[in-house]
Amino acid sequence: SDMNKDAKPGYSRGYGANSKVKDNHKVTSVAVWETNGAIKLFTGSHDGKWRLWNTAPPVGGNGATLTKEFEHFVGGPVDTVHVASHYFFCGFEASLTEAPDAKAGMVHSWNLNMAQDPPMELWMSPMAKYAGSGRIRSLWTTSDGRVWSGGSDGMIRQWAFNPRGGPGGKAGFALIRNMSGHLGAVTGLALMKGVLWSGGMDGTVRLWNVESGDEAHLIP
């Protein structure tokens, strides 16, 4: 099925008068999903859509190919996607319901075993119904329900799954801590052996203790 009824053909990020609509279709992020022996790809684009692709060749075909299985319009440009276990996460920018002229960073998560269910939303608080004051530029997620998001505001935020910690007391992801240090957008995150690595527009790579949230090392 196609869930793009709200998509606008001329949707543009507005990068000046010379911006081209076709630039919005460039892939900004890729995530690999291995399921039942198949390898599939999620991609995000600035046209406001994430897409799911199957890497298996068509029946009777040979060689590698990509076949689009699904696409979904989230409401604003997608900067990052990530998969952990059977959960898919999408970070994007969208207008706020309570303030249509204001934009904020959103993170939605889908349980791929129940893909028809509405996504879980990561909220900073019941009053701040968004995941960051600016665009969400990077994500890292783990199979045990931990999530780190990097924002254009230079903040890294850590989230954890809670059966009653989501919006409205439902199952979802609750904000654990804010990790400040970067002086520009956090564009890359990676977790290895209890250490979170982050890279930013300030030209630095930083290492963080995931248990305390403290910055452990700076690589200029």
C-alpha positions as CSV (number, residue, x, y, z in Angstrom):
1,S,0.0,0.0,0.0
2,D,1.0,3.6,-0.5
3,M,0.9,6.0,2.5
4,N,1.9,9.2,0.6
5,K,-1.4,11.0,0.2
6,D,0.0,13.9,2.2
7,A,3.1,14.3,0.1
8,K,3.4,17.4,-2.1
9,P,5.0,17.0,-5.5
10,G,6.9,20.3,-5.1
11,Y,8.0,19.7,-1.5
12,S,11.2,21.7,-0.9
13,R,13.6,22.3,1.9
14,G,14.1,25.8,0.6
15,Y,17.9,26.0,0.3
16,G,17.7,29.3,-1.6
17,A,16.2,30.3,-4.9
18,N,18.4,28.0,-6.9
19,S,17.4,24.9,-5.0
20,K,16.0,22.0,-7.1
21,V,13.2,19.7,-6.2
22,K,15.2,16.7,-7.5
23,D,17.8,17.3,-4.8
24,N,15.2,16.3,-2.2
25,H,15.2,12.8,-3.5
26,K,18.9,12.2,-2.7
27,V,19.3,9.4,-0.1
28,T,20.5,10.8,3.2
29,S,20.7,7.6,5.2
30,V,20.6,3.8,4.8
31,A,19.9,1.0,7.3
32,V,20.1,-2.7,6.7
33,W,17.4,-5.1,7.9
34,E,18.1,-8.8,7.9
35,T,14.8,-10.8,8.2
36,N,14.1,-14.4,7.5
37,G,17.2,-14.9,5.5
38,A,16.5,-11.8,3.3
39,I,18.4,-8.6,3.3
40,K,16.3,-5.4,2.9
41,L,17.2,-1.7,3.0
42,F,15.6,1.3,4.5
43,T,16.5,4.6,3.0
44,G,15.6,8.2,4.0
45,S,15.4,11.2,1.8
46,H,14.7,14.9,2.0
47,D,11.5,14.5,0.1
48,G,10.0,13.5,3.4
49,K,9.8,9.8,2.8
50,W,11.5,6.7,4.0
51,R,11.5,3.7,1.7
52,L,11.9,-0.1,2.1
53,W,13.8,-2.0,-0.6
54,N,14.2,-5.7,-1.2
55,T,17.7,-6.7,-2.4
56,A,16.6,-10.1,-3.8
57,P,16.6,-10.4,-7.6
58,P,13.2,-10.8,-9.2
59,V,12.0,-14.3,-10.1
60,G,14.0,-15.5,-13.0
61,G,16.4,-12.6,-12.8
62,N,20.1,-12.5,-12.1
63,G,22.4,-10.2,-10.3
64,A,21.8,-7.7,-7.5
65,T,18.9,-5.3,-7.8
66,L,16.7,-3.2,-5.5
67,T,12.9,-3.5,-5.6
68,K,10.9,-0.9,-3.7
69,E,8.4,-2.6,-1.4
70,F,7.0,0.3,0.5
71,E,7.3,4.1,1.1
72,H,5.9,6.3,3.8
73,F,5.7,10.1,4.0
74,V,6.5,11.3,7.6
75,G,5.9,15.0,7.2
76,G,9.3,16.5,6.7
77,P,12.9,15.8,5.4
78,V,14.4,12.6,6.7
79,D,18.0,12.9,7.8
80,T,18.7,9.5,9.4
81,V,17.3,6.0,9.7
82,H,18.4,3.0,11.8
83,V,17.4,-0.6,12.5
84,A,17.9,-2.6,15.7
85,S,16.5,-6.1,15.9
86,H,12.9,-5.7,14.6
87,Y,12.5,-2.0,15.3
88,F,12.9,0.7,12.7
89,F,13.7,4.3,13.7
90,C,13.4,7.4,11.5
91,G,14.7,10.9,12.4
92,F,13.1,13.8,10.6
93,E,12.0,17.4,10.8
94,A,8.4,18.4,10.9
95,S,6.0,21.2,11.9
96,L,4.5,21.1,15.4
97,T,0.8,20.4,15.7
98,E,0.4,23.1,18.3
99,A,2.6,25.6,16.4
100,P,2.5,24.9,12.6
101,D,5.0,27.7,11.8
102,A,7.6,26.1,14.1
103,K,9.7,23.0,13.2
104,A,11.4,20.5,15.5
105,G,13.2,17.2,15.2
106,M,11.1,14.0,15.4
107,V,12.0,10.4,15.9
108,H,9.4,7.7,15.1
109,S,9.9,4.0,15.7
110,W,8.0,1.1,14.1
111,N,7.8,-2.5,15.4
112,L,8.5,-4.4,12.2
113,N,6.6,-7.4,13.5
114,M,3.5,-5.2,13.8
115,A,4.2,-2.7,11.0
116,Q,0.5,-1.7,10.6
117,D,0.5,-0.3,14.2
118,P,1.1,3.5,14.6
119,P,4.7,4.4,15.3
120,M,6.0,5.1,18.7
121,E,7.1,8.8,19.1
122,L,10.1,9.9,21.2
123,W,9.1,13.0,23.2
124,M,11.3,15.1,25.4
125,S,8.4,15.5,27.8
126,P,4.5,15.5,27.7
127,M,4.7,19.2,27.0
128,A,7.6,19.0,24.4
129,K,6.2,16.6,21.9
130,Y,9.4,16.3,19.9
131,A,12.8,14.6,20.2
132,G,14.9,17.8,19.7
133,S,14.6,21.5,19.1
134,G,16.4,21.1,15.8
135,R,16.8,18.4,13.1
136,I,17.7,14.9,14.2
137,R,21.0,14.3,12.3
138,S,22.0,10.9,13.6
139,L,20.7,7.8,15.5
140,W,22.2,4.7,17.1
141,T,19.9,2.0,18.6
142,T,20.5,-1.3,20.3
143,S,18.4,-4.5,20.5
144,D,17.9,-4.0,24.3
145,G,15.9,-0.8,23.7
146,R,18.5,1.9,24.1
147,V,18.5,4.8,21.7
148,W,20.9,7.8,21.1
149,S,19.9,10.7,18.9
150,G,22.2,13.5,17.7
151,G,20.7,16.8,16.9
152,S,21.6,19.9,15.0
153,D,21.6,21.7,18.3
154,G,24.8,19.8,19.3
155,M,23.0,17.7,21.9
156,I,23.1,13.9,22.2
157,R,20.1,12.5,23.9
158,Q,19.8,9.0,25.4
159,W,16.5,7.2,25.4
160,A,15.4,3.9,26.8
161,F,12.3,1.7,26.2
162,N,9.8,1.7,28.9
163,P,6.5,-0.3,28.9
164,R,4.7,2.7,30.3
165,G,7.2,5.5,29.6
166,G,5.9,6.6,26.2
167,P,3.4,9.4,25.4
168,G,0.2,9.0,27.3
169,G,1.7,6.3,29.6
170,K,1.8,3.8,26.8
171,A,4.8,1.7,25.8
172,G,7.5,3.8,24.3
173,F,10.9,5.5,24.7
174,A,11.6,7.8,27.6
175,L,14.3,10.4,27.7
176,I,17.1,9.4,30.1
177,R,19.7,12.2,29.8
178,N,21.1,15.0,27.7
179,M,24.8,14.8,26.7
180,S,26.3,18.2,25.8
181,G,29.7,19.0,24.4
182,H,29.5,19.3,20.6
183,L,29.5,22.9,19.3
184,G,27.6,22.0,16.2
185,A,25.3,19.4,14.7
186,V,26.0,15.8,15.8
187,T,26.2,14.0,12.4
188,G,27.4,10.5,13.4
189,L,27.0,8.1,16.3
190,A,28.4,4.6,16.9
191,L,28.5,2.3,20.0
192,M,31.3,-0.1,20.7
193,K,32.2,-2.0,23.9
194,G,30.4,0.4,26.2
195,V,31.7,3.5,24.6
196,L,29.6,5.9,22.4
197,W,31.5,7.6,19.6
198,S,30.1,10.8,18.2
199,G,31.2,13.1,15.3
200,G,30.1,16.6,14.7
201,M,30.1,19.6,12.5
202,D,32.5,21.2,15.0
203,G,35.3,19.0,13.6
204,T,35.6,16.8,16.6
205,V,35.1,13.1,17.5
206,R,34.1,12.5,21.1
207,L,33.9,9.4,23.2
208,W,31.2,9.0,25.9
209,N,30.7,6.7,28.9
210,V,27.3,5.2,28.2
211,E,26.7,4.4,31.8
212,S,27.2,7.9,33.2
213,G,26.8,10.0,30.0
214,D,30.1,11.7,30.7
215,E,32.4,12.7,28.0
216,A,35.5,10.5,28.3
217,H,37.8,11.7,25.5
218,L,38.0,14.4,22.8
219,I,39.7,13.9,19.4
220,P,40.1,17.4,17.8
